[in-house]
Amino acid sequence: MATFPGVSPRRWRERASRGLISALSLLVFAFSDLADFVLCFFYRFVDGFLDENPIPCYCWNRREKQGSPDGVGEEEEVSETLYGRKNLFREICLVCIGGRSSEREEKRGSRSRGRWSDCGCESCVSSQQGKEEEKLYLMVREPSQARTGNYKGNSFENVIFLHGFLSSSSMWLETVFPNLSEVAKRDFRMFAVDLLGFGRSPKPTNCMYRLKEHLEMIEKSVLKPFQLSSFHLVAHSMGCIIALALAAKYPDSVRSVTLIAPPYFSSTEVRASHTALNRLAERKIWPPLLFGSSIMSWYEHLGRTVCFIYCRNHAMWEWILKLFTWRRDLNFMITDLTKHTHHSAWHTMHNVICGAMKLMDKHLEVVNKAGISVKIIQGDKDQVVPLECSYNMKSKLPLVDLKIITNADHNTVMIGREKVFTRDLEQIWFASIKSKLS
């Protein structure tokens, strides 16, 4: 085998493999650019026939949405990554067929019915159908002392659980709830929420799924109806962004915040939203999980096609999986992957995971100033959120307790070690209560 002078065979193979992956990535994503470009015209044509009021795409508006110069109202704007994604074939196309942005945005907010390419089965549509007010779907586990009547007023503690992207409250129902200690069952009231656009919660198409809209739904569905004056927060992945925003908005009410694999890139970086998109969904074919994320995050129409093929027909795919695996029930992580619409997932990815990144430093400052107890947990094999995110966040919160789990990835940091994970959570809650009383 020929090698370069001074370069070991192992180092040479590593360089060769990286070069091969880079070359193949260029080819694959060039083809993906073309496919998304063609699908843009296809969906424009089909939507014109099948949808009474089609939702315009973001392909042809190249201007980048920006917040106000002083940073006020940034959360009111959609993410610039929706408009700033480059496509080779759109860049060289001389004819712009997109309408004015004001007209496009007016159309976007004009209806709430699902699109023809969305699934409308009972497990996917809003559990609030037919009701006047839309609220999030949530599972509430009342403390045993409340069920027996052995409590005075609100003597128990409240915990709100927020899931990650393409997930649901099942994450907590399957991992934490069955493994609670008797003390926790007695003294804590648990709220496992399906975030807006996911699980069994509403999935309106007249919503941009910005951070403020996720917060408003949590307030309307949990905080106000249950009159929560104090609560703990536990969040995974994308849910960490929402949890920190909630803690910054209610610093006097939050007892503790536990963040599992939090995505974080400093807001001081230029184009923080684009940094998040490029780091969390880098255009590479390897590893496969990153490739899937890049396709769904960079390509509006390819992503919609995947949702149309897989999510809209999830009942058929689930039946096939059960047939081949001989299982009566599939793992909750498999079924959760389909419990969204392309509109809800696409906008949450860009407007929360990417767009809200520019607000993270501000939220961290409020949390740090309020002295809220923060615990970060992440696996050292995480291929979804870079491990540096946790270390970067710790640099912003010097007193944060950071725990790195050996040989755990983005999900096995909880799944497969449910009992240990639940004990860790309980220790955080009890320690926070003790510090407040002292």
Secondary structure as GFF3:
##gff-version 3
##sequence-region A 1 438
A	DSSP	alpha_helix	9	50	.	.	.	ID=ss1
A	DSSP	three_ten_helix	74	76	.	.	.	ID=ss2
A	DSSP	three_ten_helix	80	82	.	.	.	ID=ss3
A	DSSP	alpha_helix	88	91	.	.	.	ID=ss4
A	DSSP	alpha_helix	101	108	.	.	.	ID=ss5
A	DSSP	beta_strand	138	141	.	.	.	ID=ss6
A	DSSP	alpha_helix	144	148	.	.	.	ID=ss7
A	DSSP	beta_strand	157	162	.	.	.	ID=ss8
A	DSSP	alpha_helix	170	175	.	.	.	ID=ss9
A	DSSP	three_ten_helix	177	179	.	.	.	ID=ss10
A	DSSP	alpha_helix	182	187	.	.	.	ID=ss11
A	DSSP	beta_strand	188	193	.	.	.	ID=ss12
A	DSSP	alpha_helix	211	218	.	.	.	ID=ss13
A	DSSP	pi_helix	219	223	.	.	.	ID=ss14
A	DSSP	beta_strand	231	236	.	.	.	ID=ss15
A	DSSP	alpha_helix	238	249	.	.	.	ID=ss16
A	DSSP	beta_strand	254	260	.	.	.	ID=ss17
A	DSSP	alpha_helix	272	280	.	.	.	ID=ss18
A	DSSP	alpha_helix	288	298	.	.	.	ID=ss19
A	DSSP	alpha_helix	300	306	.	.	.	ID=ss20
A	DSSP	pi_helix	307	311	.	.	.	ID=ss21
A	DSSP	alpha_helix	314	325	.	.	.	ID=ss22
A	DSSP	alpha_helix	332	336	.	.	.	ID=ss23
A	DSSP	alpha_helix	342	348	.	.	.	ID=ss24
A	DSSP	pi_helix	349	354	.	.	.	ID=ss25
A	DSSP	three_ten_helix	355	359	.	.	.	ID=ss26
A	DSSP	alpha_helix	360	370	.	.	.	ID=ss27
A	DSSP	beta_strand	373	379	.	.	.	ID=ss28
A	DSSP	alpha_helix	388	396	.	.	.	ID=ss29
A	DSSP	beta_strand	401	405	.	.	.	ID=ss30
A	DSSP	alpha_helix	418	437	.	.	.	ID=ss31
###
